[in-house]
Amino acid sequence: MAMPQVLMEAAGGSVDLFQAIATTPPPSQITSRNDHPVPRRGVVAQTRPSSTNKFYANLFLGNQGQGVWTHPYSISWSRGSGNAQSWGMSISQIDANQRAYGPPNTAIPGSPVQYFINPIGIQSVIMSAMELGNRTVLTTDGLEAFSANANLQPHAFSGSFVKFPLVQGMGFVTGIYTNLQPAIQSSVFFRNVVSSRSPRAGVFKYVMTLEDGKQWLMYVMPSNGQDPGFRLISNTLFQGPAGWSGTIQVGKNSGGAAGEAVFDGSAGVYPVTATVTGSVNANTGTYRISWSKAGLSTCQPLLMFALPHHLSSFDSSTRAALTSVSLTTTTKGNATAVVADSWTMVESALPNNMGFAPWTPSSGTRAVLSSRAVSAILNAASKELTQDMSAQSNLNSMYYAGKALSKFATIIFAVNDIARNPGLAQQGLAQLKVAFARFTTNQQMFPLVYDNVWGGIVSSASYAYKTGDAGADFGNTYYNDHHFHYGYFIHAAAIVGYLDSTWLAQNKDWVNALVRDAANPSLDDKFFPFSRSFDWYHGHSWAKGLFESGDSKDEESSSEDAMFAYAVKMWGKVVGDRSMEARGNLMLSILARSFQNYFLLQSDNKVQPANFIGNKVTGILFENKIDHATYFGSNPEYIQGIHMIPLLPFSPLTRTKQFVKEEWDVYFAENAVAPASRVAGGWKGILYANLALIDPQASFNFFSASNFDPNWLDGGASQTWYLAFAAGIGGL
């Protein structure tokens, strides 16, 4: 796989946006370990660290039998299950009318359903071999950002195997057979299979109609070029010749003769890996996903499926490669087939001028406020800066500790740059540096370690010599939520470094190591996988790490995903890493687009099911289901609010005024489902800070009221910043 890169046009020449942050080992205070709790089950050794949060992780977790979603297909190892009792790789593509919906929530206008889920275990087509049985082993290799290879062997020492190159968006599921007797099976049952006209020399074509009435196309490319003579043995088995080598491709056709012609046009070629490239010029960012390919004739263009956020950002040349073929994905609407070896996407409004101060897309940065606002900010800060920063951050959780440090950093910034009181700010900054030093010297309750097994920086909390609890600190040891946890530290560090550049010399490598862990931008860095969290195909991050899951990867907090990109942008700006800063800007723009398609649901959303969008947010978005819920409770302020926090300068970019107004009217207005005025605890403050996006005066009035209760602030929030945030957005 070639090294991903993005170029920015800049004065004095172009800048590689995916330039390595560093290629040295993590700082020495972060010691290494070789005993990660999760083994590399079936993972073939490779020269680079293996991605932990990508779509294919179920292939090496648990019993290796849960599905992986390339969209629009899902693939899973059958392990002897289903009507066919196969040990091959089963393929499924679920149509919208097959979804199951949860109960309607009659308390919400329109009574949207609580969740929708796609059935698993429908083995429409299974690519197997007669030799595969209960001794079959599944291995994986080539674990990259967009792709992985899954390999099935009859037994561990067999030289015969079938390799499946799995690539996000692939138009066909491809199996490359070596010295096996192909067994194409179906647990849905074959109604009929007919040989069809070959689309080109060396390709043998079959049309398979299943008992559910759906049509699948199969293309066979024998290594010897001879007719393979597949035979329909039963309604579950379509069998090829013994000792056969070659390539088989399967795709689902729902587009009739026109759709069949599209599949025919790309049969015989398949993607192997992908890279991301692009450029930035002024406020416009362009990025390109390109695939390397293999097959019978690589002169043919690839057939790949694009998601809705891709389509809305395609440039004109990529749009010209769109086809009429579409298939439903599980949680991202319809995928549309594109006949091209690369796609180019354009983001035309990068938030380059966004800084630490309140910001909006229309007005830019506002750091000059009225004397009334400044007085309120200083009054709140004089109290909040007397809090014990070390005690509030000396926690057994990287997540909560990072939130505390970020909270105090924003207070200090507001005092220094908005309220213009550097003396008070310096007093707070001195305390914050002391609190931060506990982490940069790795003296916190659960020190960080560098994991040599998977290649990353993790909390020691879940190791056997500590708690042995996989769920400790939200699963950080298992690579859960790293962009959330480390994003808060990176944000806090950016403010500290901005206020005191001398702090950077001793702490830059430690902060950079956190960025590299969650968002390593270069294959030159051999210590971390490329882009662990952010998925350049899906346009957002995945929070789930090394946990087997029947619904695959998921993300709960869209706003903390954006917070990480914002933190990376600002850290890059402070340390003078123009590559990192520009990459953060591009990520923020892509996130804003994908959130508005998939996570934050305005009334005109056409991607998610019509009977679900009334919820206004997804809750938890998995690859196979969406559940309007959280992992920690069902209160409306929890479900909606987890997509608000933290309220920072990026919030007006990712949360549009129209969306916020619709959500507020449904849930938090006085006559709504859960009026904000009646919400208790820290969530109340979150809701009223979010209100600043559409009614900054009302938000400011709430936080400046004489009866304001500090208990209305959560552990990562402050009255000082919320006052500055509301006043800045409103120009108060």
Residue pairs with C-beta under 8 A, 6 or more apart in sequence:
1 142
1 144
1 147
1 273
1 274
1 275
1 292
1 523
2 275
2 292
3 18
3 275
3 522
3 523
3 524
4 18
4 145
4 275
4 276
4 277
4 521
4 522
4 523
4 530
4 531
5 16
5 17
5 18
5 19
5 275
5 277
5 522
6 16
6 17
6 18
6 276
6 277
6 278
6 279
6 280
6 287
6 582
6 583
6 586
7 14
7 15
7 16
7 17
7 277
7 278
7 279
7 280
8 14
8 15
8 17
8 279
8 280
8 281
8 578
8 579
8 582
9 279
9 280
9 281
10 578
14 279
15 578
15 579
15 582
16 579
17 278
17 280
17 521
17 579
17 582
17 583
17 586
18 276
18 521
18 522
18 579
18 583
19 521
19 522
19 579
20 521
20 522
20 524
20 525
21 512
21 515
21 516
21 520
21 521
21 522
21 525
21 577
21 580
22 509
22 512
22 513
22 516
22 525
23 522
23 524
23 525
23 526
23 527
24 509
25 450
25 527
26 450
26 457
26 513
26 516
26 527
27 509
27 510
27 513
29 440
29 441
29 442
29 510
30 442
30 447
30 448
30 449
30 450
30 457
30 510
30 513
31 447
31 449
31 450
32 449
32 450
32 451
32 452
33 449
33 450
33 451
33 452
33 460
33 463
34 452
34 453
35 453
35 463
35 464
36 451
36 452
36 453
36 454
36 458
36 477
37 462
37 463
37 464
37 470
37 477
37 478
38 61
38 453
38 454
38 478
38 546
39 453
40 50
40 60
40 453
40 454
41 60
41 61
41 64
42 59
42 60
42 64
42 137
42 138
42 139
42 140
43 50
43 60
43 139
43 140
43 141
43 143
44 139
44 140
44 141
46 141
46 142
46 143
47 526
48 455
48 523
48 526
48 529
48 530
49 454
49 455
49 456
49 526
49 527
49 528
49 529
50 143
50 454
50 455
50 529
51 57
51 143
51 144
51 145
51 529
51 530
51 532
52 454
52 456
52 479
52 529
52 532
52 545
52 546
53 479
53 532
53 533
53 541
53 542
53 543
53 544
53 545
53 553
54 143
54 145
54 148
54 535
54 542
54 553
55 68
55 69
55 70
55 168
55 535
55 542
55 552
55 553
55 623
56 68
56 140
56 143
56 148
56 150
56 166
57 68
57 544
57 545
57 546
57 552
57 553
58 64
58 65
58 66
58 67
58 68
58 76
58 548
58 549
58 552
59 68
59 77
59 138
59 140
59 148
59 150
60 140
61 546
61 547
61 548
62 548
63 79
63 548
64 77
64 79
64 138
65 76
65 77
65 78
65 79
65 81
66 76
66 548
66 549
66 550
66 552
67 74
67 75
67 76
67 92
67 120
67 550
67 552
67 624
68 74
68 75
68 76
68 166
68 552
69 329
69 330
69 552
69 623
69 624
70 166
70 167
70 168
70 169
70 170
70 173
71 168
71 169
71 305
71 307
71 329
71 330
71 332
71 335
71 623
72 93
72 252
72 305
72 327
72 328
72 329
72 335
73 91
73 92
73 93
73 170
73 173
73 252
74 91
74 92
74 93
74 94
74 120
74 330
74 624
75 89
75 90
75 91
75 92
75 150
75 164
75 166
75 173
76 89
76 90
76 92
76 120
77 87
77 88
77 89
77 90
77 138
77 150
77 152
78 84
78 86
78 87
78 88
78 89
78 90
78 123
78 126
78 128
79 87
80 86
80 87
80 133
80 134
81 121
81 123
82 90
82 121
82 123
82 126
82 187
83 123
83 187
83 188
83 189
83 236
84 123
84 126
84 185
84 186
84 187
84 236
84 237
86 123
86 126
86 128
86 132
86 183
86 185
86 187
87 128
87 132
87 133
87 134
87 136
87 152
88 126
88 127
88 128
88 129
88 132
88 152
88 162
88 183
88 185
89 126
89 127
89 128
89 150
89 152
89 162
89 164
89 173
89 175
90 123
90 124
90 125
90 126
90 187
91 123
91 124
91 125
91 126
91 127
91 173
91 250
92 120
92 122
92 123
92 124
93 124
93 252
93 327
93 328
94 118
94 119
94 122
94 328
94 330
95 254
95 328
96 328
96 609
98 118
98 119
98 122
99 116
99 117
99 118
99 119
99 609
100 116
100 117
100 118
100 119
101 113
101 115
101 116
101 609
101 611
101 612
102 113
102 114
102 115
102 116
102 117
102 627
103 113
103 114
104 111
104 112
104 113
104 114
104 611
105 111
105 112
105 113
105 114
105 615
105 628
107 673
108 614
108 615
108 666
108 667
108 673
109 614
109 666
110 614
111 614
112 611
112 612
112 613
112 614
112 615
112 628
113 609
113 611
113 612
114 615
114 627
114 628
114 629
115 619
115 625
115 626
115 627
115 628
115 629
116 609
116 612
116 625
116 626
117 551
117 624
117 625
117 627
118 330
118 331
118 624
118 625
120 550
120 551
120 624
122 187
122 188
123 185
123 186
123 187
123 188
124 186
124 187
124 188
124 210
124 212
124 214
124 216
124 252
125 173
125 184
125 185
125 186
125 208
125 216
125 218
125 250
126 183
126 184
126 185
126 186
126 187
127 162
127 164
127 173
127 175
127 182
127 184
127 248
127 250
128 152
128 162
128 182
128 183
128 184
128 185
129 152
129 154
129 160
129 162
129 177
129 180
129 181
129 182
129 183
130 180
130 181
130 182
130 183
130 239
130 242
131 154
131 158
131 160
131 180
131 181
132 152
132 154
132 180
132 183
133 154
135 154
135 155
135 156
136 152
136 153
136 154
136 155
137 152
137 153
137 155
137 156
138 150
138 151
138 152
139 150
139 151
139 153
140 148
140 149
140 150
140 151
141 148
141 149
141 151
142 148
142 149
142 165
142 273
143 529
144 273
144 274
144 530
145 274
145 276
145 529
145 530
145 531
145 536
146 167
146 168
146 273
146 274
146 289
146 536
146 537
147 165
147 166
147 167
147 168
147 271
147 272
147 273
147 274
148 166
149 163
149 164
149 165
149 166
150 163
150 164
150 166
151 161
151 162
151 163
151 164
152 161
152 162
152 164
153 160
153 161
154 160
154 180
159 178
159 179
160 178
160 179
160 180
161 178
161 180
162 175
162 176
162 177
162 178
162 180
163 175
163 176
163 178
164 173
164 174
164 175
164 176
165 174
165 176
165 270
165 271
165 272
165 294
167 270
167 271
167 272
167 273
167 274
167 291
168 274
168 537
168 538
169 304
169 305
169 306
169 307
169 335
169 537
170 270
170 271
170 304
170 305
171 251
171 263
171 266
171 302
171 303
171 304
171 305
171 337
172 219
172 249
172 250
172 251
172 263
172 266
172 267
172 270
172 303
173 249
173 250
173 251
174 247
174 248
174 249
174 270
175 247
175 248
175 249
175 250
176 246
176 247
177 244
177 245
177 246
177 247
177 248
178 245
179 243
179 244
179 245
180 243
180 244
180 245
181 239
181 240
181 241
181 242
181 243
181 244
182 228
182 230
182 239
182 240
182 241
182 244
182 248
183 237
183 238
183 239
183 240
184 208
184 218
184 230
184 237
184 238
184 239
184 240
184 248
184 250
185 236
185 237
185 238
186 208
186 210
186 235
186 236
186 238
187 236
188 210
188 211
188 212
189 210
189 211
189 235
189 236
190 208
190 209
190 210
190 211
190 232
190 235
190 236
190 238
191 209
191 210
191 211
191 213
191 235
192 208
192 209
192 232
193 206
193 207
193 208
193 209
193 230
193 232
193 238
194 206
194 207
195 204
195 205
195 206
196 205
196 206
196 207
197 205
198 204
198 205
199 205
199 219
199 264
199 265
199 267
199 268
200 267
200 268
200 296
200 297
202 221
202 222
202 225
202 268
202 296
202 297
203 219
203 220
203 221
203 267
203 268
203 296
204 219
204 220
204 221
204 222
204 227
204 228
204 230
205 217
205 218
205 219
205 220
205 264
205 267
206 217
206 218
206 219
206 220
206 230
206 238
207 215
207 216
207 217
207 218
207 260
208 215
208 216
208 217
208 218
208 238
209 215
209 216
210 216
211 235
214 252
214 254
215 252
215 253
215 254
216 250
216 251
216 252
216 253
217 250
217 251
217 252
217 253
217 260
217 263
217 267
218 238
218 248
218 249
218 250
219 248
219 249
219 250
219 267
219 268
220 228
220 230
220 240
220 246
220 247
220 248
221 246
221 247
221 248
221 249
221 268
221 295
221 296
222 228
222 244
222 245
222 246
223 245
223 246
224 245
224 246
228 240
228 241
228 244
228 246
229 240
229 241
230 238
230 239
230 240
231 238
231 239
232 238
232 239
233 239
247 268
247 270
247 295
247 296
249 267
249 268
249 270
251 263
251 303
252 327
253 259
253 260
253 263
253 325
254 325
254 326
254 327
255 262
255 324
255 325
255 326
258 324
258 325
259 324
259 325
262 303
262 323
262 324
262 325
262 337
262 339
263 303
263 325
265 300
265 301
265 303
265 339
266 300
266 301
266 302
266 303
266 339
267 300
268 295
268 296
268 297
268 300
269 293
269 294
269 295
269 296
269 297
269 298
269 300
269 301
269 302
270 293
270 294
270 295
270 302
271 291
271 292
271 293
271 302
271 304
272 291
272 292
272 293
272 294
273 291
273 292
274 289
274 290
274 291
274 292
274 537
275 289
275 290
275 292
276 287
276 288
276 289
276 290
276 536
277 287
277 288
277 290
278 285
278 286
278 287
278 288
278 344
278 586
279 285
279 286
280 286
280 350
280 582
280 585
280 586
282 352
283 348
283 349
283 350
283 352
284 346
284 347
284 348
284 349
284 350
285 346
285 347
285 348
285 350
285 582
285 585
285 586
285 589
286 315
286 344
286 345
286 346
286 347
287 344
287 345
287 347
287 536
287 586
287 590
288 342
288 343
288 344
288 345
289 342
289 343
289 345
289 536
289 537
290 341
290 342
291 302
291 304
291 341
291 342
293 302
293 341
301 321
301 339
301 340
301 341
302 339
302 340
302 341
303 337
303 338
303 339
304 337
304 338
304 340
304 343
305 327
305 335
305 336
305 337
305 338
306 314
306 322
306 335
306 336
306 337
306 338
306 343
307 329
307 332
307 333
307 335
307 537
307 538
307 539
307 597
308 332
308 333
308 334
308 597
308 598
308 607
309 539
309 590
309 593
309 594
309 597
309 598
310 343
310 345
310 539
311 319
311 322
311 336
312 593
312 597
313 345
313 346
313 347
313 593
314 322
314 343
314 344
314 345
314 346
315 344
315 345
315 346
317 344
318 338
318 340
318 342
318 343
318 344
318 345
321 338
321 339
321 340
322 336
322 337
322 338
323 336
323 337
323 338
323 339
325 336
325 337
326 334
326 335
326 336
326 337
327 334
327 335
327 337
328 334
328 335
329 335
330 623
330 624
330 625
331 598
331 608
331 621
331 622
331 623
331 624
331 625
331 626
332 538
332 597
332 598
332 607
333 597
333 598
333 606
333 607
333 608
345 590
347 586
347 589
347 590
347 593
349 361
349 589
350 582
350 585
350 586
350 588
350 589
351 359
351 361
351 585
351 588
351 589
351 650
351 653
352 585
353 359
353 364
353 365
354 365
354 566
354 569
354 585
354 588
354 649
354 650
354 653
355 365
355 570
355 573
355 649
356 410
356 413
356 417
356 494
356 495
356 498
356 570
356 649
357 365
357 366
357 367
357 413
357 417
357 418
357 649
357 724
357 728
358 365
358 366
358 367
358 649
358 724
358 725
358 727
358 728
358 729
359 365
359 366
359 649
359 650
359 652
359 653
359 728
360 366
360 652
360 729
361 652
361 653
363 731
365 649
365 728
366 728
366 729
366 731
367 417
367 418
367 728
369 377
369 418
369 724
369 727
369 728
369 731
369 732
370 727
370 732
372 732
373 700
373 723
373 724
373 727
373 732
374 418
374 419
374 420
376 700
376 703
376 704
376 723
376 727
377 414
377 415
377 418
377 419
377 720
377 723
377 724
377 727
378 415
378 419
378 421
378 424
380 703
380 718
380 719
380 720
380 723
381 411
381 414
381 415
381 419
381 421
381 424
381 428
381 720
382 424
384 411
384 718
384 719
384 720
385 408
385 411
385 412
385 415
385 424
385 427
385 428
385 431
387 408
389 404
389 405
389 408
389 428
389 431
389 432
389 434
389 435
390 431
390 434
390 435
390 438
392 404
392 408
392 435
392 715
393 401
393 404
393 405
393 435
393 436
393 438
393 439
394 401
394 435
394 438
394 444
394 445
395 401
395 404
395 444
395 445
396 445
396 446
396 461
396 472
396 473
397 473
397 474
398 444
398 446
398 448
398 459
398 473
398 476
398 485
398 486
398 489
399 473
399 474
399 476
399 481
399 484
399 485
399 488
400 715
400 716
401 439
401 444
402 485
402 486
402 487
402 488
402 489
402 492
403 488
403 646
403 715
403 716
404 435
404 715
404 716
405 432
405 435
405 436
405 439
405 488
405 489
405 492
406 488
406 489
406 491
406 492
406 646
406 716
407 715
407 716
407 717
407 718
407 721
408 428
408 431
408 432
408 435
408 492
408 718
409 432
409 491
409 492
409 495
409 496
410 495
410 648
410 718
410 720
410 721
411 428
411 718
411 720
411 721
412 425
412 428
412 429
412 432
412 495
412 499
413 425
413 495
413 498
413 499
414 720
414 721
414 723
414 724
415 421
415 424
415 425
415 428
415 720
416 422
416 425
416 426
416 499
418 724
418 728
419 724
425 499
429 496
429 499
429 500
432 492
432 496
433 496
433 500
433 503
436 492
436 493
436 496
436 507
438 444
439 489
439 510
440 506
440 507
440 510
442 448
446 459
446 460
446 461
446 466
446 472
446 473
447 460
448 457
448 458
448 459
448 460
449 457
449 458
449 459
449 460
449 463
450 456
450 457
450 527
451 457
451 458
454 479
454 546
455 527
455 528
455 529
456 479
456 482
456 517
456 528
456 529
456 532
457 513
457 514
457 517
458 476
458 477
458 478
458 479
459 472
459 473
459 476
459 477
460 466
460 477
461 467
461 469
461 472
461 473
461 476
461 477
462 468
462 469
462 470
462 471
462 472
462 473
462 475
462 476
462 477
462 478
463 477
466 472
470 477
470 478
470 547
473 485
474 480
474 481
474 485
475 481
475 545
475 547
476 482
476 485
478 545
478 546
478 547
479 532
479 545
479 546
480 543
480 544
480 545
480 547
481 543
481 545
482 517
482 518
482 532
482 533
482 545
483 518
483 519
483 532
483 533
483 534
483 541
483 543
483 560
483 561
483 564
484 543
484 557
484 560
484 561
484 563
484 564
486 514
486 515
486 517
486 518
486 564
487 518
487 560
487 563
487 564
487 566
487 567
487 568
488 563
488 567
488 646
488 716
489 511
489 514
490 511
490 514
490 515
490 564
490 567
490 568
490 571
491 563
491 566
491 567
491 570
491 571
491 648
493 507
493 511
493 571
494 567
494 570
494 571
494 573
494 574
495 570
496 503
496 507
497 503
497 504
497 507
497 508
497 571
497 574
497 575
498 570
498 574
504 574
504 575
508 575
511 571
512 575
515 568
515 571
515 580
516 525
516 527
516 528
517 528
517 532
518 532
518 533
518 564
519 531
519 532
519 533
519 534
519 564
519 568
520 527
520 528
520 529
520 530
520 531
520 532
521 530
521 531
521 579
521 580
521 583
522 530
523 530
533 541
533 542
533 543
533 561
533 564
534 540
534 541
534 565
534 587
535 541
535 542
538 594
539 590
539 591
539 593
539 594
539 597
540 555
540 558
540 561
540 590
540 591
540 594
540 595
540 598
540 599
541 555
541 561
541 564
542 553
542 554
542 555
543 553
543 554
543 555
543 556
543 557
543 561
544 552
544 553
544 554
544 555
549 622
550 624
551 622
551 623
551 624
551 625
552 622
552 623
552 624
553 622
553 623
554 620
554 621
554 622
554 623
555 561
555 620
555 621
556 619
556 620
556 621
556 630
556 631
556 642
557 642
557 643
557 645
558 591
558 595
558 599
558 600
558 617
558 618
558 643
558 654
559 642
559 643
559 644
559 645
559 646
559 651
559 654
559 655
560 645
560 646
561 591
562 588
562 591
562 592
562 595
562 650
562 651
562 653
562 654
563 646
563 648
563 650
565 584
565 587
565 588
565 591
565 650
566 584
566 588
566 648
566 649
566 650
567 584
568 580
568 583
568 584
568 587
569 580
569 581
569 583
569 584
569 585
569 587
569 588
570 581
570 584
571 577
571 580
572 578
572 579
572 580
572 581
572 582
572 583
572 584
573 581
588 650
588 653
588 654
589 653
591 654
592 653
592 654
595 654
596 602
596 605
596 656
596 659
597 605
597 607
598 607
598 608
598 618
598 621
599 617
599 618
599 621
599 643
600 616
600 617
600 643
600 654
600 655
600 656
600 659
601 608
601 612
601 613
601 614
601 615
601 616
601 617
601 618
601 659
602 613
602 656
602 658
602 659
602 662
603 613
603 662
605 613
608 618
608 626
612 626
612 628
614 666
615 628
615 639
616 640
616 659
616 662
616 663
616 666
616 667
617 628
617 639
617 640
617 643
617 663
618 626
618 628
619 626
619 627
619 628
619 629
619 630
619 639
620 626
620 627
620 629
620 630
620 631
628 639
629 639
630 638
630 639
630 642
632 638
635 674
635 683
636 667
636 673
636 674
637 667
637 668
637 674
637 676
637 679
637 683
637 684
637 686
637 687
638 683
640 663
640 667
640 668
641 683
641 686
641 687
641 690
644 651
644 655
644 686
644 687
644 689
644 690
645 686
645 714
645 716
645 717
646 716
646 717
647 686
647 689
647 690
647 692
647 717
647 722
647 725
648 725
651 690
651 693
652 693
652 729
655 690
655 693
657 693
657 694
660 690
660 691
660 693
660 694
661 694
664 672
664 690
664 691
664 694
665 672
666 672
666 673
667 673
667 674
668 674
668 675
668 676
668 679
668 687
668 691
669 675
669 676
670 677
676 684
676 687
676 688
676 691
679 687
681 711
681 712
681 714
682 711
682 712
682 713
682 714
682 715
682 717
683 714
684 712
685 703
685 712
685 713
685 714
685 717
685 719
685 722
686 714
686 717
688 698
688 699
688 702
688 703
688 712
688 722
689 699
689 703
689 717
689 722
689 725
689 726
691 698
691 699
691 702
692 699
692 700
692 722
692 725
692 726
692 729
692 730
693 729
696 726
696 727
696 729
696 730
696 732
697 726
697 730
697 732
699 722
699 725
699 726
699 730
700 723
700 726
700 727
700 730
700 732
702 708
703 719
703 722
703 723
703 726
704 723
708 719
710 719
713 719
713 722
726 732
